[in-house]
Structure formats: structure tokens, C-alpha cells
Amino acid sequence: MNFRWEIIKDYYPLFIEGGIMTIKCTLLCVILGTCWGLILGVGRTSHAKHGISKYLLLLLVQWPVRIYVSAFRGTPLFVQIMVVHFVLMPFLINPRDGLLVSDNLISVETARVLRTQYGAFISCVIAITLNAGAYISEIFRAGIQSIDKGQTEAARSLGMSYFSTMRKVILPQAFRRMLPPLGNNAIAILKDSSLGAAIGLADLAYAARTAGATYGSYTEPYLVISVVYWCMTFLLSLLVQYMEKRFAKSDSH
Amino acid sequence: MYSKIIIRFFIILSLFVSYTASAEKPNYVVGSGGTYRPFEYENSNKELEGFDIDIIKAIAKVEDFNITLINTPWEGIFATLDNGERDIIISGITITDKRKGTVDFSLPYFPAEQVIATLPHYDISSIEDLSNYTVGVVTGSTADTVVSKILGRNSSSIKRFDNTPLLLQELYEEGINAAVGDVGVVKFYMKMNPEKQFNLVYDNNFEQQFFGIAIAKGNTALQEKLNSGLKKIAENGTYAQIYQKWFDNSVPSLPLE
């Protein structure tokens, strides 16, 4: 096989910017997805013992979260990105008749700039965040449920409220157990961001497609980006390992 | 008893006949990406149709070979030649020098005329004006080459999409300010989507480029066959017929030298 370096050389700025875009997108999605997943996960595990609040919680929190999680885990991310980009975003910020524009929440000019400059990026971040939130909520649920019931009971009998029990007792312990699956999830997000290339997100995969189509050869660009993706996920896994060790230390005293 | 033997004899005979028939006529596997109406698209029976498909069928007829058409995604379509999955690719491929490093091309079979599509409120009247805007193109298309020259091929003002319908929907929803694409495909999209009408801007400065049929590098025998077929259908009027079927009466004269 003859490997033509000039294909990469010709497009190297696109590859570098693409790499930066991939990192930006991943970072944002991991942070937003974790926050969103935490909210959903806490919602999913919330429960009340008595009376009407039990049914209200079931109807307004638990079931909506269940349906949300099943919907986002049950459809391909690629399809979700397409739906967000071609249905949800035009519905919200289309300069012509978008909901936010008609309601004067954002001006036509802003909508135009948002759509043309950051359209693909926003759509991609929203879609991946919504998707990751569904998976991460289940990680939180598993983490929270893995903590012994006695912990909650002890905290509550000390007079702590439900939320401070969660924040000060349950979540710190659960978080340590959740680190490995959360790390997995971050790696998945990094790889999944490549799907954004289909809507014009200028990431690594986009650079490969562009260079590949111009030269009519996909060997070089895809081999190169697979190595880059691998390096990125490898570094990420090292980071997760390091964090696991750190948190394990704080447990030992 | 005898009837069984006779039936077997006929089965074997028919197998033999069909085998020798196919041995006489070579069969080539033709790849084409089915998302480029009216050049190639898949109809509801999952058969490929379009201008390109008619052209390759006409060439196969005059050059006396069989073809097997396979819908092949544009991404990676060139690699299928190299690894032998396809013998011929006809998929609205613009002949460029860079691609000539990877595949060989037939003579040109279609002049790819480019058009700028914009929404009415943008002040775009020539390709130079594009430098102030976000411009969408189909990845690796003729338009990609042209716009890359103006804005710089690594510019973030160029957004590349998989196919023309995707590109034009993005334009309609103002994800881009302008789109550049093949006249035929853009016009066809507007015909199919009457609610989505764009301003079309023609510019004589678009470099004339042509579509060619791609084959594996060094397959000169097949290349000569395609070229002679192309010349034959241009001479006998088949090309004009096919052109009129998909486009209009302004049949171009091709540089078939």
C-alpha cells in the first residue's frame, strides 16, 4: 500500500482545527451531559413514602424521566443529531419563523449568526448532551442505589434533609463507584462526536471526509484520524485512572 | 425414468448455455451513489435510475458488455475500484487532477455547470461575493473545488455536506448563507420542493469542469472501451436522447478527443 502523505499535508490545518473542535465538543458534552444526567438520575431515584406527594412524584418526575431515558437510549444518536439539527433547531431559532425569534427572545440577526456560525456545533452539543444525559442518569441511578440504605437512614435520623443527604452523604460515595462508567461514557462521547460531521461540524471526521473526497482516497485520512482518536481516548482513560486513584486515597483514612 | 433424464439433460444444457453466454459477454460491476437526483437515485423498487445510469447502460449496449448496478455510498466510493469491489464508478464524479492520482477517468460525459443558490435577502451576485459569507457545498464536489479556491480550502466559512438535498435544506433553514452546486441537481430540488425557492446566481467565472466515469488506475482496456462507447452514443444520437430525457434540449457538445 502506498501511503500518500501529501493528502494530510494539504489539509493539515483542517485536521488540527478538527482535533480542537472534537476536544471542545467532547469537553462541553461531558460537562453538560453529566449535569443533565445527575438531574435525571436524582429524579429517577427520588421517592416519597406517603400520601399525594408520592403519586405526584411518580407522575411528574419518575415516569417522564423513565420515558425520556428509554427514548434516548432507544434511538440511534445519529438520528437524534439529525432530528435536533433539522427539526428542533429550525423550530427554535430559524431566522424566518423560529419560536425564539417570533417571541423576540433573540433577534433575527442573532439567529442568523447562531445558525450560520455555530449551527452545527450547537445542534451537536445539544443532541449529544441529551443522549449522554440518558445514559449518565442510569449510571447515577446505579451509583445511588448501590449505597447502602442505612446511610440514608442514618443521615435522615440526624435531621438532614433529603437534598443534603444526597449532596453530603450519598453522592460523594456514589461518585467514586460511578467514576469508571463515567469515564467510559466520556470516551463514548469523544468517539460519538464524529457523527456531527454529517451536519457539517468541522471536527476530525469532517477533515477526513473533506481530504478523502478531494483526493478520492480515504485510506490516509481515516488511518490518521483513527490514530488521533485513539491517542485522545487513551489520554482520557489515563485521566480517569488517575482520578480513581485520587478518590480511592480519600477513602482510606 | 426417461423424462427425468431428459429434464436433467435440459437443465445441464441450459446452465451450460447461460454460462457460455455470460462468458462471451464480460460483466462489469458498476457502482453509483443513489442520492444525486437526477443523475442517480434509487426508485421505490430499489433500482438505480437517472442520467448517469442511462449513460452507462447505453455504453454497455454499444460496447456489448453486461453491467451489474450497485448503489454505493459516495463516501469511500473510489476505494471500491482499488480493492476490486467495483469495476466502474459513474456517480457525477468531477474529473480533477487530484483524483487522477487515485483513479483513471473516461473522457468527459457531462459539463458540470455550477450555480450559487441563496436566500433573497443576501447580496450575492458573483463568486467573489461569497468570501463574505458562510458557503455550503457537497463534500468533494466541483463546487467544493471552486469555493475552496476562493475561500481557502481549510477555511471555516466552508461547510461541507454529504449530498445536495441535505445542503439545500441547510440553506433553506439558514444554516448557511449560500450554497454552490450543480445546476441540474439544484433546479431539480426546487422543482420537487416548491415551497423552497432560492435565488440562483450564475457566474461565467466558474471554471468549466466535467463529469467522468472512474475506473481503477491502469485499467486501460476498460478505459478505451468506455471512451469508444461514449463516442459511439454521442455520434448515433443516443446521448442527445438521454440528455433531453433528464434535462432540456440544450444538448452540450462534449470534448471527446
Contacts between the chains, C-beta under 8 A, distances in Angstrom:
chain1	res1	chain2	res2	distance
A	4	B	101	7.2
A	10	B	153	7.6
A	11	B	153	7.1
A	11	B	154	6.5
A	13	B	154	4.0
A	14	B	153	7.7
A	14	B	154	4.6
A	17	B	154	7.4
A	17	B	156	6.9
A	85	B	175	7.9
A	86	B	169	6.3
A	86	B	173	7.3
A	89	B	173	7.8
A	90	B	173	4.3
A	94	B	173	5.5
A	94	B	174	6.5
A	95	B	174	5.0
A	96	B	174	7.1
A	111	B	174	7.7
A	112	B	174	6.0
A	115	B	173	7.1
A	115	B	174	4.9
A	115	B	175	5.1
A	116	B	133	7.9
A	116	B	134	4.4
A	116	B	174	6.7
A	116	B	175	6.4
A	116	B	176	6.0
A	116	B	177	5.9
A	117	B	134	7.0
A	119	B	170	7.9
A	119	B	175	4.3
A	120	B	159	7.2
A	120	B	175	7.3
A	198	B	161	7.9
A	198	B	162	6.1
A	198	B	166	8.0
A	199	B	161	7.8
A	199	B	170	7.8
A	200	B	136	7.2
A	200	B	159	4.0
A	200	B	160	6.3
A	200	B	161	5.8
A	200	B	170	7.1
A	200	B	175	7.4
A	202	B	156	6.1
A	202	B	159	7.6
A	206	B	160	6.9
A	209	B	75	6.6
A	209	B	139	5.3
A	209	B	140	8.0
A	209	B	160	7.0
A	210	B	139	5.9
A	210	B	140	7.2
A	210	B	144	7.8
A	210	B	153	7.9
A	210	B	160	5.6
A	212	B	75	7.4
A	212	B	76	7.6
A	212	B	140	7.5
A	213	B	74	7.7
A	213	B	75	7.5
A	213	B	139	4.5
A	213	B	140	2.4
A	213	B	141	8.0
A	213	B	144	7.2
A	213	B	160	8.0
A	214	B	96	7.7
A	214	B	98	5.7
A	214	B	99	7.9
A	214	B	140	5.4
A	214	B	144	7.1
A	214	B	145	7.5
A	214	B	148	8.0
A	214	B	153	7.6
A	215	B	98	5.0
A	215	B	99	6.7
A	215	B	101	6.5
A	215	B	102	6.1
A	216	B	78	4.0
A	216	B	98	7.2
A	216	B	99	4.0
A	216	B	101	7.7
A	216	B	102	4.0
A	216	B	103	5.8
A	216	B	140	7.7
A	216	B	214	7.7
A	217	B	78	6.4
A	217	B	79	7.3
A	217	B	101	7.6
A	217	B	102	4.6
A	218	B	75	7.3
A	218	B	76	5.0
A	218	B	78	7.4
A	218	B	79	5.6
A	219	B	79	7.1
